[in-house]
């Protein structure tokens, strides 16, 4: 593994765990309050179950918008100071959310939480890209995501425990506490991964160049769009999970376990990817997963149309679909970053904005279409699969399952 600019304080194992912890700040910000959505809705007077989804969507909107800012700042001032500042901001936003007395105030706090946590996504990718590239980067992200996916497995159960000992506001205090721990870890153990001689000036000219390069390179922009669609599938599932499991299938007492099974399937996918990607390549794995997602969606629609849908058929198709999505995520991210590694911070910001905002649009369209059945989700996953396949086909010039060079990745100069 080529180690370009190793962080002086962290060994590889701790480094992977740290990246996973950064990702977990965002995951907890989404998943920890899922069991509390009904309680929040009742106390704050939220009109309908579909409106409760805005507690998730508002966070993701802030998360997407914030990513445009942190990359250029991190490329200019380094990764660590930006990370410390925004983690402190996340702690403050979480405390603000805990004290919200109206739905509007809570949504404002959620947008602010998303704005602050956006740095964790941008900087996690940039810090990994500072050290690794290509398949090595995909493998490192996969290992981190394998640990990270334990968070959705545990988060709803942890949320239930917090609800058992106190009101829903405890959940936001718990978020503040976890972010404070990651802040302390960053301050004491993270070494700056961007040397001074690799930093870029914060100027309109430099930003224009970075934006132009990131948005006009078909691999960078194309795979960011593809990632936004698959991420949208996750948002659609997360935002409607309580309604599907509790309202439709009347499995409220098993909600945390059923949700964990679906999240665990993504963790397994990331583990498999970390083991296979250096041998098989990012393209073979991700493109095969897209085709599998399309096939699964067609079968699922057939099951629903024939009246055979049950909790267990839904669980089977959802877990398998999440596995396919898990095999796409880190690989699409690595391929998008490969040609723009020299501007990793800004490129990560732009790609993160595309991915997050696009995912919010896709996920909201599917989630808000929930009608008491799983049909909108199955149709949405088919549309995602077909859309991703079309984008990948165009990006790769109509040639699928083919590595771009001997190392299996796209040359930085290829546009």
C-alpha positions, 0 to 999 in steps of 0.5 A: 500500500502506497502511503503518501503522507502518513499522519504522524500520530495514528497507526493504520488500525487506529486511522481506520477506526478514526475515519469510521468514527467521523462517519459515525457522527453523521450516521448517528445524526440520522439513525439515532432518533428513528425510534423517537419520530413518533414521540417527537411528532406527538409532542411538537404537533407534526400533522402526518407521518410523512411530515415526520420524514422532514426531521431526516430530510432537513438534516440531509439538506444541511449536510449537502449544502455544508459540503461546498464550504469545507473542502476549499477551507481544508485545502487552504488551512489543513484538515485538522483545524476545520474538523475541530471547529465543525465538531464543536459546532455539531455539539452546540447544534445538538444541544440546541435541538434538544431544547427545541420547543417547536417543529420549526425550531427543531428543523432549524437545529437539524439543518445546523447539525447537518451543516456542521456534520458535513465536514465529517464526510468531506474530511474523512474522504480527503484525509483518506485520499491524502494517504491512499489512492485507487483500489487502496483508497476503496479498500480503506474506505470499505474497511472504515464503512464496515465499522461505520455500518455497525452504527445503523445496526446499533443506533435504533436500539440505542435510541430505544434505550435512551427513550426508555430512560428519558424523553426524546431530547436525551437522544440529542444530548447523546449526539452531543456527547459522542461528537465531543468524544470524537472532537477530543480524539481529533485534537489529541491524536490526529496529525495533519495529513495535508502538508503546507506545500500542498495547500492551495490558496483560497482565491476565486481563480483557484476555486474556479479551476477546482470546480471546473476540473471536478465538474467537467471530468466525466469520471469525477462528476459522473460517479458522483451522480451515480453515488447520489442515486444509490445514496438516495435509496438509503435515505428513502429506506431510512425515512420510511422504515418506521412507517413500513415496519410499524404502521404497515407490518405492525412489527413495532416491537421488532423494529430495531432488530429488523432495521439492524438486519438491513443495515448489517447487510450493507456492513457485510457488503463493505466487508466483502468489498474490502477483501475483493476490490484490490483483486477484482477492481472497483468497476467489476464489483460496482457494475455487477451490483447495479445489475443485481439491484435492477433484477432484484427490483423487478422481482420485488415488484412482481411479488408485490403485484401478485399480492405475495408481499409480507414482512419476510419477503420485504426483508429479503428484498430490502436486505439484498438491495442494501447489499447491492447499494453497499457494493456501489458506495465506496467504489463510486466514491473512489472512482470519482476521486481518482482523477482529482486527488490533487485537489481532494478537499475541494473535489470532495466538497463538490462531489459530496454536495452532488451526492447528498443533495441528489440523494435528498431529492431521490430519497424524498421523492420515494419516501414522500410517495409512501402510500401504506405499501412497499410498492413505491420503494420497489419502483424507486429502487428499480428507477435508481438501478436503471438511472445508475446503469445509464450514467455508468454506461455513459461515463465508461463510454459504453464499455462496462466491466473494464479496468481503465489501466493496469492498476484498474483505475482511471488515469488522473489525466483522462477526461 
